[in-house]
């Protein structure tokens, strides 16, 4: 059974930084693509960043390019999202997602609030 557990969310001032982590179990982690999604208040869930299983290629939503960095540590079965220069509009619940072909799994989410 796939289990994804996010951590690292919290309250941060505009311009601040946070690093989210997502630990995976129940899968051969290195074989799965990993993604971070977010869902802000009154908004639909959107893809923030993704990293492939094979070569670790990354992709980002335009709204976070240059500010967020996704990375993975296959030895620790963990994917990270480093978030810098945070803005109030980054406030959302952030979800970790694992994907392999037609299979997918979600974490429970972690709240990120950017506010002064």
C-alpha positions as CSV (number, residue, x, y, z in Angstrom):
1,X,0.0,0.0,0.0
2,X,1.4,3.3,-1.1
3,X,1.7,5.9,1.7
4,X,2.9,9.5,1.2
5,X,3.4,11.8,4.2
6,X,4.0,15.5,3.7
7,X,5.7,17.8,6.3
8,X,7.2,21.2,6.5
9,X,4.2,23.5,6.0
10,X,3.4,26.4,8.3
11,X,3.0,30.2,8.5
12,X,5.6,32.3,6.9
13,X,6.0,36.0,6.1
14,X,5.9,37.3,2.5
15,X,9.4,36.9,1.0
16,X,10.2,34.0,3.3
17,X,11.1,30.4,2.6
18,X,9.8,27.0,3.4
19,X,10.9,23.5,2.5
20,X,8.3,20.8,2.1
21,X,9.1,17.1,2.4
22,X,7.2,14.1,1.3
23,X,8.3,10.6,2.5
24,X,7.0,7.6,0.5
25,X,6.6,4.0,1.5
26,X,5.1,0.9,-0.1
27,X,6.6,1.7,-3.5
28,X,10.0,1.4,-5.3
29,X,10.4,5.1,-5.0
30,X,13.0,5.5,-7.8
31,X,10.5,4.1,-10.3
32,X,7.8,6.7,-9.7
33,X,7.5,10.3,-10.9
34,X,6.8,12.7,-8.1
35,X,4.8,15.9,-8.1
36,X,3.7,18.7,-5.9
37,X,0.2,20.1,-6.3
38,X,-1.6,22.8,-4.4
39,X,-5.1,23.9,-3.7
40,X,-5.7,27.5,-2.6
41,X,-8.9,28.8,-1.0
42,X,-11.7,28.6,-3.5
43,X,-9.4,27.4,-6.2
44,X,-9.0,24.1,-8.1
45,X,-6.0,21.9,-7.4
46,X,-3.1,22.8,-9.6
47,X,0.3,21.2,-10.5
48,X,3.1,23.2,-9.0
49,X,6.2,21.1,-9.9
50,X,7.1,17.6,-11.0
51,X,10.2,15.5,-11.2
52,X,10.6,12.3,-13.3
53,X,11.7,9.0,-12.1
54,X,14.4,8.3,-14.7
55,X,16.6,11.3,-15.2
56,X,15.1,13.6,-12.7
57,X,13.9,16.1,-15.2
58,X,11.8,18.8,-13.6
59,X,8.9,21.0,-14.7
60,X,7.2,24.0,-13.0
61,X,4.1,26.0,-13.1
62,X,4.8,29.5,-14.6
63,X,3.7,31.1,-11.3
64,X,6.5,29.4,-9.3
65,X,9.4,29.3,-11.9
66,X,12.5,30.8,-10.4
67,X,11.2,30.6,-6.9
68,X,10.5,26.9,-6.2
69,X,12.8,24.0,-6.7
70,X,11.7,20.3,-6.6
71,X,14.2,17.6,-5.9
72,X,14.3,14.0,-4.8
73,X,16.5,11.7,-2.7
74,X,15.9,8.2,-3.9
75,X,18.0,6.8,-1.0
76,X,15.6,8.4,1.5
77,X,12.4,7.8,-0.5
78,X,11.8,11.5,-0.2
79,X,10.8,14.4,-2.5
80,X,11.3,18.0,-1.5
81,X,9.9,21.3,-2.6
82,X,12.1,24.3,-1.7
83,X,9.9,27.4,-1.8
84,X,11.6,30.8,-1.8
85,X,10.3,34.4,-2.1
86,X,6.9,33.3,-1.0
87,X,3.9,35.4,-1.8
88,X,0.4,35.5,-0.2
89,X,-1.0,33.9,-3.4
90,X,1.1,30.8,-2.6
91,X,-1.1,30.2,0.3
92,X,-2.6,26.7,-0.2
93,X,-2.7,23.1,0.9
94,X,0.2,21.4,-0.8
95,X,-0.2,17.8,-1.8
96,X,2.5,15.3,-2.7
97,X,1.6,13.0,-5.6
98,X,3.3,9.8,-6.9
99,X,2.6,8.6,-10.4
100,X,3.7,5.6,-12.5
101,X,1.8,5.0,-15.8
102,X,-1.9,4.9,-14.8
103,X,-1.2,4.5,-11.1
104,X,-1.2,7.4,-8.7
105,X,-1.3,8.1,-5.0
106,X,-1.8,11.3,-2.9
107,X,-0.6,12.5,0.5
108,X,-2.9,14.1,3.0
109,X,-1.6,17.6,2.3
110,X,0.2,20.2,4.4
111,X,-1.0,23.8,4.9
112,X,1.2,26.7,3.7
113,X,0.1,30.1,4.8
114,X,2.0,33.2,3.6
115,X,0.8,36.3,5.5
116,X,2.1,39.2,7.4
